[in-house]
């Protein structure tokens, strides 16, 4: 991705397309480190995007239902 803004927009699209996904999968799809991905997720949360995460085996990251 050429800019952070574009990457964050792509991240929102990926989250909207998937019911659940992992941070590792998102980082790989965006070509960034896990640390960068977590910063981008924090930015989206600060912007009011309702991102939820489930930790542990079988967990993942997802958008709240009904959000678009």
PDB file of N, H, CA, C and O in Angstrom:
ATOM      1  N   UNK A   1       0.845  -1.177   0.000  1.00  0.00           N
ATOM      2  CA  UNK A   1       0.000   0.000   0.000  1.00  0.00           C
ATOM      3  C   UNK A   1       0.889   1.239   0.000  1.00  0.00           C
ATOM      4  O   UNK A   1       1.927   1.281   0.661  1.00  0.00           O
ATOM      5  N   UNK A   2       0.469   2.221  -0.738  1.00  0.00           N
ATOM      6  H   UNK A   2      -0.374   2.187  -1.275  1.00  0.00           H
ATOM      7  CA  UNK A   2       1.315   3.394  -0.873  1.00  0.00           C
ATOM      8  C   UNK A   2       1.131   4.397   0.262  1.00  0.00           C
ATOM      9  O   UNK A   2       2.049   5.161   0.560  1.00  0.00           O
ATOM     10  N   UNK A   3      -0.025   4.407   0.892  1.00  0.00           N
ATOM     11  H   UNK A   3      -0.771   3.787   0.650  1.00  0.00           H
ATOM     12  CA  UNK A   3      -0.193   5.352   2.000  1.00  0.00           C
ATOM     13  C   UNK A   3      -1.001   4.713   3.124  1.00  0.00           C
ATOM     14  O   UNK A   3      -1.739   3.751   2.915  1.00  0.00           O
ATOM     15  N   UNK A   4      -0.844   5.262   4.295  1.00  0.00           N
ATOM     16  H   UNK A   4      -0.244   6.043   4.465  1.00  0.00           H
ATOM     17  CA  UNK A   4      -1.555   4.736   5.453  1.00  0.00           C
ATOM     18  C   UNK A   4      -3.064   4.892   5.295  1.00  0.00           C
ATOM     19  O   UNK A   4      -3.823   4.005   5.686  1.00  0.00           O
ATOM     20  N   UNK A   5      -3.494   5.992   4.735  1.00  0.00           N
ATOM     21  H   UNK A   5      -2.878   6.713   4.418  1.00  0.00           H
ATOM     22  CA  UNK A   5      -4.927   6.220   4.548  1.00  0.00           C
ATOM     23  C   UNK A   5      -5.517   5.144   3.633  1.00  0.00           C
ATOM     24  O   UNK A   5      -6.581   4.594   3.920  1.00  0.00           O
ATOM     25  N   UNK A   6      -4.835   4.851   2.551  1.00  0.00           N
ATOM     26  H   UNK A   6      -3.971   5.297   2.317  1.00  0.00           H
ATOM     27  CA  UNK A   6      -5.304   3.811   1.635  1.00  0.00           C
ATOM     28  C   UNK A   6      -5.314   2.449   2.327  1.00  0.00           C
ATOM     29  O   UNK A   6      -6.239   1.659   2.137  1.00  0.00           O
ATOM     30  N   UNK A   7      -4.290   2.176   3.125  1.00  0.00           N
ATOM     31  H   UNK A   7      -3.538   2.818   3.279  1.00  0.00           H
ATOM     32  CA  UNK A   7      -4.210   0.898   3.825  1.00  0.00           C
ATOM     33  C   UNK A   7      -5.353   0.759   4.822  1.00  0.00           C
ATOM     34  O   UNK A   7      -5.942  -0.316   4.939  1.00  0.00           O
ATOM     35  N   UNK A   8      -5.669   1.819   5.534  1.00  0.00           N
ATOM     36  H   UNK A   8      -5.190   2.691   5.439  1.00  0.00           H
ATOM     37  CA  UNK A   8      -6.753   1.771   6.514  1.00  0.00           C
ATOM     38  C   UNK A   8      -8.089   1.575   5.809  1.00  0.00           C
ATOM     39  O   UNK A   8      -8.944   0.844   6.310  1.00  0.00           O
ATOM     40  N   UNK A   9      -8.281   2.202   4.678  1.00  0.00           N
ATOM     41  H   UNK A   9      -7.586   2.795   4.271  1.00  0.00           H
ATOM     42  CA  UNK A   9      -9.508   1.982   3.899  1.00  0.00           C
ATOM     43  C   UNK A   9      -9.601   0.534   3.437  1.00  0.00           C
ATOM     44  O   UNK A   9     -10.674  -0.066   3.490  1.00  0.00           O
ATOM     45  N   UNK A  10      -8.483  -0.031   2.983  1.00  0.00           N
ATOM     46  H   UNK A  10      -7.611   0.457   2.939  1.00  0.00           H
ATOM     47  CA  UNK A  10      -8.450  -1.431   2.570  1.00  0.00           C
ATOM     48  C   UNK A  10      -8.738  -2.342   3.762  1.00  0.00           C
ATOM     49  O   UNK A  10      -9.427  -3.351   3.618  1.00  0.00           O
ATOM     50  N   UNK A  11      -8.222  -1.998   4.920  1.00  0.00           N
ATOM     51  H   UNK A  11      -7.662  -1.178   5.037  1.00  0.00           H
ATOM     52  CA  UNK A  11      -8.476  -2.774   6.127  1.00  0.00           C
ATOM     53  C   UNK A  11      -9.969  -2.784   6.440  1.00  0.00           C
ATOM     54  O   UNK A  11     -10.519  -3.832   6.776  1.00  0.00           O
ATOM     55  N   UNK A  12     -10.634  -1.629   6.334  1.00  0.00           N
ATOM     56  H   UNK A  12     -10.187  -0.777   6.060  1.00  0.00           H
ATOM     57  CA  UNK A  12     -12.080  -1.576   6.574  1.00  0.00           C
ATOM     58  C   UNK A  12     -12.824  -2.487   5.604  1.00  0.00           C
ATOM     59  O   UNK A  12     -13.757  -3.187   5.995  1.00  0.00           O
ATOM     60  N   UNK A  13     -12.412  -2.478   4.342  1.00  0.00           N
ATOM     61  H   UNK A  13     -11.653  -1.909   4.024  1.00  0.00           H
ATOM     62  CA  UNK A  13     -13.060  -3.343   3.349  1.00  0.00           C
ATOM     63  C   UNK A  13     -12.855  -4.817   3.675  1.00  0.00           C
ATOM     64  O   UNK A  13     -13.790  -5.612   3.580  1.00  0.00           O
ATOM     65  N   UNK A  14     -11.637  -5.182   4.057  1.00  0.00           N
ATOM     66  H   UNK A  14     -10.877  -4.536   4.134  1.00  0.00           H
ATOM     67  CA  UNK A  14     -11.369  -6.571   4.408  1.00  0.00           C
ATOM     68  C   UNK A  14     -12.213  -7.012   5.604  1.00  0.00           C
ATOM     69  O   UNK A  14     -12.753  -8.118   5.611  1.00  0.00           O
ATOM     70  N   UNK A  15     -12.323  -6.160   6.597  1.00  0.00           N
ATOM     71  H   UNK A  15     -11.884  -5.262   6.591  1.00  0.00           H
ATOM     72  CA  UNK A  15     -13.128  -6.490   7.768  1.00  0.00           C
ATOM     73  C   UNK A  15     -14.605  -6.626   7.402  1.00  0.00           C
ATOM     74  O   UNK A  15     -15.299  -7.493   7.932  1.00  0.00           O
ATOM     75  N   UNK A  16     -15.082  -5.776   6.502  1.00  0.00           N
ATOM     76  H   UNK A  16     -14.517  -5.071   6.072  1.00  0.00           H
ATOM     77  CA  UNK A  16     -16.489  -5.825   6.093  1.00  0.00           C
ATOM     78  C   UNK A  16     -16.800  -7.085   5.295  1.00  0.00           C
ATOM     79  O   UNK A  16     -17.916  -7.602   5.353  1.00  0.00           O
ATOM     80  N   UNK A  17     -15.813  -7.580   4.551  1.00  0.00           N
ATOM     81  H   UNK A  17     -14.906  -7.161   4.505  1.00  0.00           H
ATOM     82  CA  UNK A  17     -16.017  -8.767   3.711  1.00  0.00           C
ATOM     83  C   UNK A  17     -16.033 -10.059   4.510  1.00  0.00           C
ATOM     84  O   UNK A  17     -16.628 -11.044   4.073  1.00  0.00           O
ATOM     85  N   UNK A  18     -15.398 -10.075   5.659  1.00  0.00           N
ATOM     86  H   UNK A  18     -14.915  -9.275   6.014  1.00  0.00           H
ATOM     87  CA  UNK A  18     -15.185 -11.314   6.408  1.00  0.00           C
ATOM     88  C   UNK A  18     -15.964 -11.309   7.704  1.00  0.00           C
ATOM     89  O   UNK A  18     -16.021 -10.299   8.405  1.00  0.00           O
ATOM     90  N   UNK A  19     -16.564 -12.445   8.017  1.00  0.00           N
ATOM     91  H   UNK A  19     -16.518 -13.265   7.448  1.00  0.00           H
ATOM     92  CA  UNK A  19     -17.278 -12.542   9.285  1.00  0.00           C
ATOM     93  C   UNK A  19     -16.283 -12.475  10.445  1.00  0.00           C
ATOM     94  O   UNK A  19     -16.471 -11.700  11.382  1.00  0.00           O
ATOM     95  N   UNK A  20     -15.235 -13.282  10.382  1.00  0.00           N
ATOM     96  H   UNK A  20     -15.082 -13.912   9.620  1.00  0.00           H
ATOM     97  CA  UNK A  20     -14.137 -13.259  11.345  1.00  0.00           C
ATOM     98  C   UNK A  20     -12.836 -13.441  10.576  1.00  0.00           C
ATOM     99  O   UNK A  20     -12.816 -14.096   9.534  1.00  0.00           O
ATOM    100  N   UNK A  21     -11.776 -12.877  11.072  1.00  0.00           N
ATOM    101  H   UNK A  21     -11.793 -12.345  11.919  1.00  0.00           H
ATOM    102  CA  UNK A  21     -10.453 -13.074  10.499  1.00  0.00           C
ATOM    103  C   UNK A  21      -9.434 -12.901  11.612  1.00  0.00           C
ATOM    104  O   UNK A  21      -9.771 -12.443  12.704  1.00  0.00           O
ATOM    105  N   UNK A  22      -8.209 -13.261  11.341  1.00  0.00           N
ATOM    106  H   UNK A  22      -7.935 -13.633  10.454  1.00  0.00           H
ATOM    107  CA  UNK A  22      -7.172 -13.091  12.361  1.00  0.00           C
ATOM    108  C   UNK A  22      -6.323 -11.874  12.026  1.00  0.00           C
ATOM    109  O   UNK A  22      -6.265 -11.431  10.879  1.00  0.00           O
ATOM    110  N   UNK A  23      -5.675 -11.352  13.040  1.00  0.00           N
ATOM    111  H   UNK A  23      -5.722 -11.713  13.972  1.00  0.00           H
ATOM    112  CA  UNK A  23      -4.767 -10.227  12.830  1.00  0.00           C
ATOM    113  C   UNK A  23      -3.627 -10.650  11.905  1.00  0.00           C
ATOM    114  O   UNK A  23      -3.190  -9.869  11.060  1.00  0.00           O
ATOM    115  N   UNK A  24      -3.149 -11.874  12.063  1.00  0.00           N
ATOM    116  H   UNK A  24      -3.504 -12.508  12.750  1.00  0.00           H
ATOM    117  CA  UNK A  24      -2.058 -12.363  11.207  1.00  0.00           C
ATOM    118  C   UNK A  24      -2.486 -12.404   9.748  1.00  0.00           C
ATOM    119  O   UNK A  24      -1.713 -12.023   8.868  1.00  0.00           O
ATOM    120  N   UNK A  25      -3.711 -12.862   9.478  1.00  0.00           N
ATOM    121  H   UNK A  25      -4.339 -13.172  10.193  1.00  0.00           H
ATOM    122  CA  UNK A  25      -4.200 -12.897   8.095  1.00  0.00           C
ATOM    123  C   UNK A  25      -4.337 -11.488   7.522  1.00  0.00           C
ATOM    124  O   UNK A  25      -3.956 -11.240   6.378  1.00  0.00           O
ATOM    125  N   UNK A  26      -4.875 -10.579   8.310  1.00  0.00           N
ATOM    126  H   UNK A  26      -5.185 -10.782   9.239  1.00  0.00           H
ATOM    127  CA  UNK A  26      -5.025  -9.195   7.844  1.00  0.00           C
ATOM    128  C   UNK A  26      -3.665  -8.565   7.565  1.00  0.00           C
ATOM    129  O   UNK A  26      -3.485  -7.899   6.545  1.00  0.00           O
ATOM    130  N   UNK A  27      -2.714  -8.771   8.463  1.00  0.00           N
ATOM    131  H   UNK A  27      -2.860  -9.312   9.291  1.00  0.00           H
ATOM    132  CA  UNK A  27      -1.373  -8.207   8.268  1.00  0.00           C
ATOM    133  C   UNK A  27      -0.749  -8.754   6.986  1.00  0.00           C
ATOM    134  O   UNK A  27      -0.150  -8.004   6.215  1.00  0.00           O
ATOM    135  N   UNK A  28      -0.891 -10.059   6.761  1.00  0.00           N
ATOM    136  H   UNK A  28      -1.377 -10.667   7.387  1.00  0.00           H
ATOM    137  CA  UNK A  28      -0.332 -10.668   5.545  1.00  0.00           C
ATOM    138  C   UNK A  28      -1.013 -10.113   4.297  1.00  0.00           C
ATOM    139  O   UNK A  28      -0.346  -9.818   3.306  1.00  0.00           O
ATOM    140  N   UNK A  29      -2.328  -9.972   4.339  1.00  0.00           N
ATOM    141  H   UNK A  29      -2.871 -10.212   5.145  1.00  0.00           H
ATOM    142  CA  UNK A  29      -3.061  -9.449   3.178  1.00  0.00           C
ATOM    143  C   UNK A  29      -2.671  -8.011   2.855  1.00  0.00           C
ATOM    144  O   UNK A  29      -2.657  -7.613   1.690  1.00  0.00           O
ATOM    145  N   UNK A  30      -2.360  -7.246   3.876  1.00  0.00           N
ATOM    146  H   UNK A  30      -2.372  -7.570   4.822  1.00  0.00           H
ATOM    147  CA  UNK A  30      -1.989  -5.839   3.676  1.00  0.00           C
ATOM    148  C   UNK A  30      -0.487  -5.641   3.497  1.00  0.00           C
ATOM    149  O   UNK A  30      -0.038  -4.558   3.122  1.00  0.00           O
ATOM    150  N   UNK A  31       0.280  -6.680   3.765  1.00  0.00           N
ATOM    151  H   UNK A  31      -0.084  -7.560   4.070  1.00  0.00           H
ATOM    152  CA  UNK A  31       1.733  -6.582   3.616  1.00  0.00           C
ATOM    153  C   UNK A  31       2.398  -5.735   4.681  1.00  0.00           C
ATOM    154  O   UNK A  31       3.362  -5.020   4.410  1.00  0.00           O
ATOM    155  N   UNK A  32       1.869  -5.821   5.910  1.00  0.00           N
ATOM    156  H   UNK A  32       1.086  -6.402   6.130  1.00  0.00           H
ATOM    157  CA  UNK A  32       2.416  -5.046   7.019  1.00  0.00           C
ATOM    158  C   UNK A  32       2.712  -5.971   8.195  1.00  0.00           C
ATOM    159  O   UNK A  32       2.302  -7.131   8.199  1.00  0.00           O
ATOM    160  N   UNK A  33       3.419  -5.457   9.179  1.00  0.00           N
ATOM    161  H   UNK A  33       3.753  -4.514   9.175  1.00  0.00           H
ATOM    162  CA  UNK A  33       3.699  -6.224  10.385  1.00  0.00           C
ATOM    163  C   UNK A  33       2.458  -6.266  11.277  1.00  0.00           C
ATOM    164  O   UNK A  33       1.533  -5.471  11.111  1.00  0.00           O
ATOM    165  N   UNK A  34       2.454  -7.202  12.220  1.00  0.00           N
ATOM    166  H   UNK A  34       3.205  -7.848  12.354  1.00  0.00           H
ATOM    167  CA  UNK A  34       1.354  -7.256  13.186  1.00  0.00           C
ATOM    168  C   UNK A  34       1.269  -5.968  14.006  1.00  0.00           C
ATOM    169  O   UNK A  34       0.179  -5.493  14.322  1.00  0.00           O
ATOM    170  N   UNK A  35       2.420  -5.418  14.341  1.00  0.00           N
ATOM    171  H   UNK A  35       3.306  -5.804  14.084  1.00  0.00           H
ATOM    172  CA  UNK A  35       2.440  -4.163  15.112  1.00  0.00           C
ATOM    173  C   UNK A  35       1.740  -3.037  14.337  1.00  0.00           C
ATOM    174  O   UNK A  35       0.942  -2.289  14.902  1.00  0.00           O
ATOM    175  N   UNK A  36       2.048  -2.927  13.046  1.00  0.00           N
ATOM    176  H   UNK A  36       2.696  -3.534  12.587  1.00  0.00           H
ATOM    177  CA  UNK A  36       1.404  -1.907  12.209  1.00  0.00           C
ATOM    178  C   UNK A  36      -0.092  -2.168  12.106  1.00  0.00           C
ATOM    179  O   UNK A  36      -0.893  -1.236  12.184  1.00  0.00           O
ATOM    180  N   UNK A  37      -0.471  -3.423  11.933  1.00  0.00           N
ATOM    181  H   UNK A  37       0.179  -4.180  11.870  1.00  0.00           H
ATOM    182  CA  UNK A  37      -1.884  -3.754  11.842  1.00  0.00           C
ATOM    183  C   UNK A  37      -2.611  -3.351  13.123  1.00  0.00           C
ATOM    184  O   UNK A  37      -3.693  -2.766  13.060  1.00  0.00           O
ATOM    185  N   UNK A  38      -2.032  -3.654  14.275  1.00  0.00           N
ATOM    186  H   UNK A  38      -1.153  -4.129  14.326  1.00  0.00           H
ATOM    187  CA  UNK A  38      -2.679  -3.292  15.537  1.00  0.00           C
ATOM    188  C   UNK A  38      -2.798  -1.773  15.695  1.00  0.00           C
ATOM    189  O   UNK A  38      -3.781  -1.282  16.251  1.00  0.00           O
ATOM    190  N   UNK A  39      -1.812  -1.040  15.215  1.00  0.00           N
ATOM    191  H   UNK A  39      -1.013  -1.439  14.764  1.00  0.00           H
ATOM    192  CA  UNK A  39      -1.922   0.438  15.233  1.00  0.00           C
ATOM    193  C   UNK A  39      -3.068   0.891  14.343  1.00  0.00           C
ATOM    194  O   UNK A  39      -3.831   1.784  14.711  1.00  0.00           O
ATOM    195  N   UNK A  40      -3.192   0.269  13.160  1.00  0.00           N
ATOM    196  H   UNK A  40      -2.572  -0.456  12.860  1.00  0.00           H
ATOM    197  CA  UNK A  40      -4.268   0.644  12.236  1.00  0.00           C
ATOM    198  C   UNK A  40      -5.636   0.288  12.821  1.00  0.00           C
ATOM    199  O   UNK A  40      -6.585   1.059  12.679  1.00  0.00           O
ATOM    200  N   UNK A  41      -5.750  -0.864  13.474  1.00  0.00           N
ATOM    201  H   UNK A  41      -4.979  -1.491  13.589  1.00  0.00           H
ATOM    202  CA  UNK A  41      -7.006  -1.223  14.126  1.00  0.00           C
ATOM    203  C   UNK A  41      -7.348  -0.219  15.224  1.00  0.00           C
ATOM    204  O   UNK A  41      -8.509   0.161  15.375  1.00  0.00           O
ATOM    205  N   UNK A  42      -6.349   0.213  15.989  1.00  0.00           N
ATOM    206  H   UNK A  42      -5.406  -0.096  15.866  1.00  0.00           H
ATOM    207  CA  UNK A  42      -6.574   1.215  17.033  1.00  0.00           C
ATOM    208  C   UNK A  42      -7.056   2.526  16.420  1.00  0.00           C
ATOM    209  O   UNK A  42      -7.937   3.185  16.973  1.00  0.00           O
ATOM    210  N   UNK A  43      -6.485   2.904  15.286  1.00  0.00           N
ATOM    211  H   UNK A  43      -5.770   2.368  14.836  1.00  0.00           H
ATOM    212  CA  UNK A  43      -6.914   4.125  14.599  1.00  0.00           C
ATOM    213  C   UNK A  43      -8.373   4.017  14.185  1.00  0.00           C
ATOM    214  O   UNK A  43      -9.144   4.956  14.377  1.00  0.00           O
ATOM    215  N   UNK A  44      -8.756   2.880  13.618  1.00  0.00           N
ATOM    216  H   UNK A  44      -8.130   2.116  13.462  1.00  0.00           H
ATOM    217  CA  UNK A  44     -10.156   2.689  13.219  1.00  0.00           C
ATOM    218  C   UNK A  44     -11.083   2.748  14.428  1.00  0.00           C
ATOM    219  O   UNK A  44     -12.165   3.329  14.350  1.00  0.00           O
ATOM    220  N   UNK A  45     -10.672   2.156  15.534  1.00  0.00           N
ATOM    221  H   UNK A  45      -9.792   1.684  15.597  1.00  0.00           H
ATOM    222  CA  UNK A  45     -11.499   2.217  16.744  1.00  0.00           C
ATOM    223  C   UNK A  45     -11.658   3.660  17.222  1.00  0.00           C
ATOM    224  O   UNK A  45     -12.745   4.060  17.639  1.00  0.00           O
ATOM    225  N   UNK A  46     -10.581   4.438  17.163  1.00  0.00           N
ATOM    226  H   UNK A  46      -9.698   4.113  16.824  1.00  0.00           H
ATOM    227  CA  UNK A  46     -10.633   5.847  17.565  1.00  0.00           C
ATOM    228  C   UNK A  46     -11.566   6.635  16.655  1.00  0.00           C
ATOM    229  O   UNK A  46     -12.154   7.632  17.074  1.00  0.00           O
ATOM    230  N   UNK A  47     -11.702   6.187  15.405  1.00  0.00           N
ATOM    231  H   UNK A  47     -11.225   5.377  15.064  1.00  0.00           H
ATOM    232  CA  UNK A  47     -12.590   6.840  14.439  1.00  0.00           C
ATOM    233  C   UNK A  47     -14.041   6.396  14.618  1.00  0.00           C
ATOM    234  O   UNK A  47     -14.932   6.868  13.911  1.00  0.00           O
ATOM    235  N   UNK A  48     -14.274   5.491  15.565  1.00  0.00           N
ATOM    236  H   UNK A  48     -13.550   5.108  16.139  1.00  0.00           H
ATOM    237  CA  UNK A  48     -15.636   5.052  15.844  1.00  0.00           C
ATOM    238  C   UNK A  48     -16.059   3.774  15.140  1.00  0.00           C
ATOM    239  O   UNK A  48     -17.222   3.380  15.228  1.00  0.00           O
ATOM    240  N   UNK A  49     -15.138   3.121  14.442  1.00  0.00           N
ATOM    241  H   UNK A  49     -14.194   3.441  14.370  1.00  0.00           H
ATOM    242  CA  UNK A  49     -15.469   1.865  13.773  1.00  0.00           C
ATOM    243  C   UNK A  49     -15.555   0.780  14.855  1.00  0.00           C
ATOM    244  O   UNK A  49     -14.600   0.577  15.605  1.00  0.00           O
ATOM    245  N   UNK A  50     -16.693   0.084  14.938  1.00  0.00           N
ATOM    246  H   UNK A  50     -17.469   0.249  14.329  1.00  0.00           H
ATOM    247  CA  UNK A  50     -16.901  -0.894  16.010  1.00  0.00           C
ATOM    248  C   UNK A  50     -16.217  -2.236  15.728  1.00  0.00           C
ATOM    249  O   UNK A  50     -16.857  -3.187  15.280  1.00  0.00           O
ATOM    250  N   UNK A  51     -14.924  -2.297  15.992  1.00  0.00           N
ATOM    251  H   UNK A  51     -14.404  -1.524  16.356  1.00  0.00           H
ATOM    252  CA  UNK A  51     -14.141  -3.508  15.774  1.00  0.00           C
ATOM    253  C   UNK A  51     -14.071  -4.264  17.084  1.00  0.00           C
ATOM    254  O   UNK A  51     -13.744  -3.700  18.129  1.00  0.00           O
ATOM    255  N   UNK A  52     -14.378  -5.532  17.014  1.00  0.00           N
ATOM    256  H   UNK A  52     -14.643  -5.989  16.165  1.00  0.00           H
ATOM    257  CA  UNK A  52     -14.333  -6.389  18.190  1.00  0.00           C
ATOM    258  C   UNK A  52     -13.298  -7.479  17.979  1.00  0.00           C
ATOM    259  O   UNK A  52     -13.028  -7.883  16.848  1.00  0.00           O
ATOM    260  N   UNK A  53     -12.735  -7.943  19.052  1.00  0.00           N
ATOM    261  H   UNK A  53     -12.955  -7.615  19.971  1.00  0.00           H
ATOM    262  CA  UNK A  53     -11.763  -9.026  18.969  1.00  0.00           C
ATOM    263  C   UNK A  53     -12.040 -10.084  20.012  1.00  0.00           C
ATOM    264  O   UNK A  53     -12.439  -9.787  21.138  1.00  0.00           O
ATOM    265  N   UNK A  54     -11.823 -11.317  19.617  1.00  0.00           N
ATOM    266  H   UNK A  54     -11.500 -11.558  18.702  1.00  0.00           H
ATOM    267  CA  UNK A  54     -11.950 -12.439  20.532  1.00  0.00           C
ATOM    268  C   UNK A  54     -10.585 -13.076  20.651  1.00  0.00           C
ATOM    269  O   UNK A  54     -10.005 -13.496  19.650  1.00  0.00           O
ATOM    270  N   UNK A  55     -10.071 -13.152  21.852  1.00  0.00           N
ATOM    271  H   UNK A  55     -10.542 -12.811  22.665  1.00  0.00           H
ATOM    272  CA  UNK A  55      -8.729 -13.714  22.034  1.00  0.00           C
ATOM    273  C   UNK A  55      -8.804 -15.229  22.221  1.00  0.00           C
ATOM    274  O   UNK A  55      -9.868 -15.795  22.472  1.00  0.00           O
ATOM    275  N   UNK A  56      -7.670 -15.847  22.094  1.00  0.00           N
ATOM    276  H   UNK A  56      -6.805 -15.387  21.890  1.00  0.00           H
ATOM    277  CA  UNK A  56      -7.578 -17.284  22.319  1.00  0.00           C
ATOM    278  C   UNK A  56      -7.839 -18.102  21.076  1.00  0.00           C
ATOM    279  O   UNK A  56      -8.090 -17.563  19.998  1.00  0.00           O
ATOM    280  N   UNK A  57      -7.778 -19.383  21.234  1.00  0.00           N
ATOM    281  H   UNK A  57      -7.574 -19.821  22.110  1.00  0.00           H
ATOM    282  CA  UNK A  57      -7.974 -20.311  20.127  1.00  0.00           C
ATOM    283  C   UNK A  57      -9.365 -20.124  19.520  1.00  0.00           C
ATOM    284  O   UNK A  57     -10.366 -20.103  20.236  1.00  0.00           O
ATOM    285  N   UNK A  58      -9.414 -19.993  18.218  1.00  0.00           N
ATOM    286  H   UNK A  58      -8.601 -20.010  17.636  1.00  0.00           H
ATOM    287  CA  UNK A  58     -10.684 -19.781  17.538  1.00  0.00           C
ATOM    288  C   UNK A  58     -11.151 -18.344  17.549  1.00  0.00           C
ATOM    289  O   UNK A  58     -12.224 -18.038  17.029  1.00  0.00           O
ATOM    290  N   UNK A  59     -10.374 -17.467  18.125  1.00  0.00           N
ATOM    291  H   UNK A  59      -9.503 -17.716  18.547  1.00  0.00           H
ATOM    292  CA  UNK A  59     -10.736 -16.058  18.180  1.00  0.00           C
ATOM    293  C   UNK A  59     -10.435 -15.349  16.879  1.00  0.00           C
ATOM    294  O   UNK A  59     -10.019 -15.971  15.902  1.00  0.00           O
ATOM    295  N   UNK A  60     -10.641 -14.083  16.873  1.00  0.00           N
ATOM    296  H   UNK A  60     -10.979 -13.578  17.667  1.00  0.00           H
ATOM    297  CA  UNK A  60     -10.357 -13.302  15.681  1.00  0.00           C
ATOM    298  C   UNK A  60     -10.838 -11.878  15.838  1.00  0.00           C
ATOM    299  O   UNK A  60     -11.196 -11.427  16.926  1.00  0.00           O
ATOM    300  N   UNK A  61     -10.835 -11.196  14.730  1.00  0.00           N
ATOM    301  H   UNK A  61     -10.545 -11.562  13.846  1.00  0.00           H
ATOM    302  CA  UNK A  61     -11.224  -9.789  14.678  1.00  0.00           C
ATOM    303  C   UNK A  61     -12.444  -9.697  13.767  1.00  0.00           C
ATOM    304  O   UNK A  61     -12.519 -10.389  12.751  1.00  0.00           O
ATOM    305  N   UNK A  62     -13.396  -8.846  14.129  1.00  0.00           N
ATOM    306  H   UNK A  62     -13.335  -8.284  14.954  1.00  0.00           H
ATOM    307  CA  UNK A  62     -14.565  -8.665  13.276  1.00  0.00           C
ATOM    308  C   UNK A  62     -15.222  -7.313  13.549  1.00  0.00           C
ATOM    309  O   UNK A  62     -14.990  -6.679  14.578  1.00  0.00           O
ATOM    310  N   UNK A  63     -16.037  -6.902  12.603  1.00  0.00           N
ATOM    311  H   UNK A  63     -16.225  -7.417  11.767  1.00  0.00           H
ATOM    312  CA  UNK A  63     -16.850  -5.710  12.775  1.00  0.00           C
ATOM    313  C   UNK A  63     -18.149  -6.113  13.445  1.00  0.00           C
ATOM    314  O   UNK A  63     -18.635  -7.228  13.254  1.00  0.00           O
ATOM    315  N   UNK A  64     -18.714  -5.203  14.232  1.00  0.00           N
ATOM    316  H   UNK A  64     -18.320  -4.297  14.387  1.00  0.00           H
ATOM    317  CA  UNK A  64     -20.026  -5.463  14.824  1.00  0.00           C
ATOM    318  C   UNK A  64     -21.024  -5.667  13.712  1.00  0.00           C
ATOM    319  O   UNK A  64     -20.948  -5.022  12.667  1.00  0.00           O
ATOM    320  N   UNK A  65     -21.955  -6.560  13.937  1.00  0.00           N
ATOM    321  H   UNK A  65     -22.017  -7.084  14.786  1.00  0.00           H
ATOM    322  CA  UNK A  65     -23.004  -6.808  12.943  1.00  0.00           C
ATOM    323  C   UNK A  65     -23.809  -5.537  12.673  1.00  0.00           C
ATOM    324  O   UNK A  65     -24.076  -4.747  13.579  1.00  0.00           O
ATOM    325  N   UNK A  66     -24.183  -5.364  11.428  1.00  0.00           N
ATOM    326  H   UNK A  66     -23.966  -6.006  10.692  1.00  0.00           H
ATOM    327  CA  UNK A  66     -25.005  -4.231  11.055  1.00  0.00           C
ATOM    328  C   UNK A  66     -24.238  -2.953  10.758  1.00  0.00           C
ATOM    329  O   UNK A  66     -24.824  -1.958  10.332  1.00  0.00           O
ATOM    330  N   UNK A  67     -22.931  -2.976  10.981  1.00  0.00           N
ATOM    331  H   UNK A  67     -22.455  -3.785  11.327  1.00  0.00           H
ATOM    332  CA  UNK A  67     -22.150  -1.768  10.694  1.00  0.00           C
ATOM    333  C   UNK A  67     -21.671  -1.810   9.258  1.00  0.00           C
ATOM    334  O   UNK A  67     -21.265  -2.857   8.753  1.00  0.00           O
ATOM    335  N   UNK A  68     -21.724  -0.664   8.610  1.00  0.00           N
ATOM    336  H   UNK A  68     -22.054   0.186   9.020  1.00  0.00           H
ATOM    337  CA  UNK A  68     -21.200  -0.609   7.230  1.00  0.00           C
ATOM    338  C   UNK A  68     -20.538   0.719   6.990  1.00  0.00           C
ATOM    339  O   UNK A  68     -20.033   0.967   5.895  1.00  0.00           O
TER     340      UNK A  68
END
